[in-house]
Amino acid sequence: MPLIPKSHPRVKSLLIREKLVDGFERGLVAKEGLLAQGRGEAFDYLLGEKTGKTAKQAIKAAAAQLLLAKMPVISVNGNIAALCPKQIVKLSKQTKAKLEVNLFYANQKRKNAIIKTLKNNGAREILGTNHKTSTKLPGIDSDRRIVDKNGIFAADVVVVPLEDGDRTIALRKAGKKVITFDLNPLSRTSQTANITIVDNVTRAIDLLIDESKKLSKKNINVLQKIIDEFDNKKNLTENVIQIKNNLTRRARIA
């Protein structure tokens, strides 16, 4: 029986699981984060386990939005720290976005583990660690309401990978432009964000870094046109159609 190549989606999915389990054992990931990964895998399968045209359009719009931002911030949780810490730090440097640790299930031990991981991957300044500069974002009951005055609270654009719907809504109400990664095009987060990248973050993050680097050479007018021409609702609808088509095709094969 031939060996399955490492590039195969099923193999990559198993490797992601291993990263999360390792992250859980190192204190980065909450047990609820493992459950969230399971839901994500299901939608990734329905989307064909590859980065589609709609995701690439959203990635381009996200890159333009980050480059136009006056104060972009990337929110980091345990799953992101476990899955792609090196890439998230690289994106931060490429787009001059600040990094802020923000957790749904918060405790200092887990926060310290995430901070250590980010620093080991090249991060310098990490917000969300100083109680003296913390404040509360209205409209949230969870620990995610605690944000840094110099980070998410003051940001004009916030990247929230693997986000919960409540905070996305609260960020929008606070006047922030929200960019998210979400494999479920029908989730509250996807429907509420300004730009939703419906793709596995471990695939899309490298594409976002590359697109940000490419668009950094463009002028403000070009970047604004990219954003103006992007329709998040339309993009999400196309993702739903893609899922339906994939289900129909697989049903015929079965």
C-alpha positions in Angstrom: 0.0 0.0 0.0 1.6 3.3 -1.1 2.4 5.9 1.6 0.2 9.0 1.7 2.3 12.1 1.0 2.7 14.8 3.7 1.0 17.3 1.5 -2.2 15.3 1.4 -5.1 17.2 3.2 -5.8 14.2 5.5 -2.2 14.1 6.7 -2.1 17.8 7.2 -5.3 17.5 9.3 -3.6 14.9 11.5 -0.6 17.1 11.9 -2.8 20.0 13.0 -4.4 17.8 15.6 -1.0 16.8 16.9 0.0 20.5 17.2 -3.2 21.2 19.2 -2.7 18.2 21.5 0.9 19.3 22.1 -0.4 22.9 22.7 -2.9 21.5 25.2 -0.1 19.6 27.0 2.1 22.7 27.1 -0.8 24.7 28.6 -1.5 26.9 25.6 -4.8 25.4 24.5 -8.0 25.1 26.6 -9.9 21.8 26.3 -12.7 23.8 24.7 -10.2 24.7 22.0 -9.9 21.1 21.1 -13.6 20.9 20.6 -13.6 24.0 18.4 -10.9 22.4 16.2 -13.2 19.4 15.6 -16.0 21.7 14.3 -13.5 23.4 12.1 -12.3 20.1 10.6 -15.8 19.2 9.6 -16.3 22.5 7.7 -12.8 22.2 6.2 -13.8 18.8 4.8 -17.0 20.3 3.3 -15.0 23.1 1.7 -12.7 20.6 0.0 -9.7 21.1 2.3 -8.1 23.7 0.1 -7.9 27.4 -0.3 -10.6 28.4 -2.8 -11.2 31.5 -4.9 -13.4 33.2 -2.4 -10.8 32.7 0.4 -8.1 34.2 -1.8 -10.4 37.3 -2.5 -10.9 37.7 1.2 -7.2 37.4 1.9 -6.4 40.1 -0.6 -9.0 42.4 1.0 -7.7 41.6 4.5 -4.1 42.4 3.4 -5.3 45.8 2.0 -7.3 46.6 5.1 -4.3 45.9 7.4 -1.9 48.0 5.3 -4.4 50.9 5.3 -4.9 50.7 9.1 -3.6 53.4 11.3 -3.4 51.0 14.3 -3.9 47.3 13.5 -3.9 44.7 16.2 -3.8 40.9 16.0 -5.6 39.1 18.8 -3.9 35.9 19.8 -5.6 33.0 21.6 -4.3 29.5 22.6 -5.2 27.7 19.4 -3.3 30.3 17.3 -0.3 30.1 19.6 -0.2 26.4 19.2 -0.9 26.2 15.4 1.0 29.1 13.8 3.0 31.2 16.3 5.8 31.8 13.8 3.5 33.0 11.1 1.4 35.2 13.3 4.5 37.0 14.5 5.7 37.3 10.9 2.3 38.8 9.9 2.6 41.2 12.8 5.9 42.5 11.6 4.9 42.6 7.9 1.8 44.7 8.6 3.2 46.6 11.6 0.3 45.2 13.7 0.5 44.9 17.4 0.1 41.5 19.1 -2.3 41.2 22.0 -3.1 38.0 24.0 -6.9 37.7 24.6 -8.5 34.6 26.0 -12.0 33.3 26.5 -10.9 30.9 29.3 -8.3 33.1 30.9 -5.8 32.2 33.5 -2.3 33.7 34.1 -0.5 30.4 33.7 -2.0 29.8 30.2 -1.4 33.5 29.3 2.3 33.2 30.3 2.7 30.0 28.2 1.3 31.9 25.2 3.5 34.9 25.7 6.6 32.6 26.0 5.7 30.8 22.8 5.3 34.1 20.9 8.6 35.4 22.2 10.3 32.2 21.3 9.0 32.8 17.7 10.4 36.3 17.5 7.7 38.6 19.1 9.0 41.6 21.0 6.1 43.6 22.3 3.1 41.6 23.4 0.0 43.4 24.8 -2.6 42.1 27.2 -0.1 41.4 29.9 -0.2 44.5 32.0 -3.1 45.0 34.4 -2.3 48.7 34.6 -3.2 49.3 31.0 -6.2 47.0 30.8 -9.8 48.1 30.3 -13.2 46.5 29.4 -14.8 46.2 26.0 -18.6 46.7 26.5 -21.1 44.0 25.5 -19.1 40.9 26.5 -19.6 38.7 29.6 -16.5 36.5 29.2 -12.9 37.3 30.1 -12.4 38.4 26.5 -13.9 41.8 27.5 -10.6 42.6 29.2 -8.5 44.4 26.5 -5.4 46.6 26.5 -6.0 50.4 26.3 -3.0 50.6 23.9 -4.1 47.6 21.8 -7.5 46.3 20.9 -9.3 49.1 22.7 -7.5 51.8 20.6 -7.3 49.8 17.4 -9.0 50.7 14.2 -8.5 47.2 12.6 -8.5 44.0 14.6 -7.6 40.6 13.3 -9.4 37.9 15.4 -8.5 34.4 14.2 -10.8 31.6 15.5 -13.1 34.1 17.2 -16.3 33.9 19.2 -19.4 35.7 17.9 -20.0 37.9 21.0 -16.7 39.6 20.8 -16.9 40.1 17.1 -20.2 41.9 17.6 -18.8 44.0 20.4 -15.8 45.0 18.3 -18.0 46.1 15.5 -20.2 48.1 17.8 -17.0 49.7 19.1 -16.3 50.9 15.6 -13.5 48.5 14.7 -12.9 46.9 11.3 -12.8 43.2 12.0 -10.9 40.6 10.0 -11.4 36.9 11.0 -10.6 33.4 9.9 -13.6 31.1 10.2 -14.3 27.8 8.4 -18.1 28.2 9.0 -19.5 30.8 6.7 -22.8 30.8 8.6 -21.4 31.5 12.0 -22.1 34.8 13.8 -18.5 35.7 13.6 -18.4 35.2 9.8 -21.6 37.1 9.3 -20.6 40.0 11.6 -17.0 40.6 10.6 -16.0 43.1 7.9 -13.8 40.5 6.2 -14.1 36.8 6.7 -11.5 34.4 5.4 -13.3 31.1 5.1 -10.3 28.9 5.2 -8.1 26.9 7.5 -5.9 29.4 9.3 -2.8 27.2 8.9 -3.2 27.5 5.1 -4.4 31.1 4.8 -2.0 32.8 7.2 1.0 32.3 4.8 -1.1 33.5 1.9 -2.0 36.6 3.9 1.6 37.3 4.7 2.6 37.0 1.1 -0.3 39.2 -0.1 0.5 41.8 2.5 4.1 41.9 1.2 3.0 42.2 -2.4 0.4 44.9 -1.7 2.8 46.9 0.5 4.2 48.3 -2.8 0.7 49.7 -3.8 -0.5 53.2 -3.1 -3.4 54.1 -0.9 -5.9 54.5 -3.7 -5.2 51.0 -5.0 -5.6 49.5 -1.5 -8.9 51.3 -0.9 -10.3 50.1 -4.2 -9.6 46.5 -3.3 -11.5 47.0 0.0 -14.4 48.9 -1.7 -14.8 46.1 -4.3 -14.9 43.3 -1.7 -18.4 42.2 -0.6 -18.2 40.0 2.5 -21.8 38.9 2.4 -21.5 37.9 -1.3 -18.2 36.1 -0.5 -19.9 34.2 2.3 -22.8 33.2 0.1 -20.4 31.9 -2.5 -18.8 29.8 0.2 -22.1 28.3 1.2 -22.8 27.4 -2.5 -19.4 25.8 -2.7 -20.2 23.6 0.3 -23.5 22.6 -1.3 -21.8 21.7 -4.6 -19.2 19.7 -2.8 -21.8 17.8 -0.9 -23.8 17.1 -4.1 -20.6 15.8 -5.8 -19.6 13.6 -3.0 -23.1 12.2 -2.7 -23.0 11.2 -6.4 -19.6 9.5 -5.9 -20.9 7.6 -3.0 
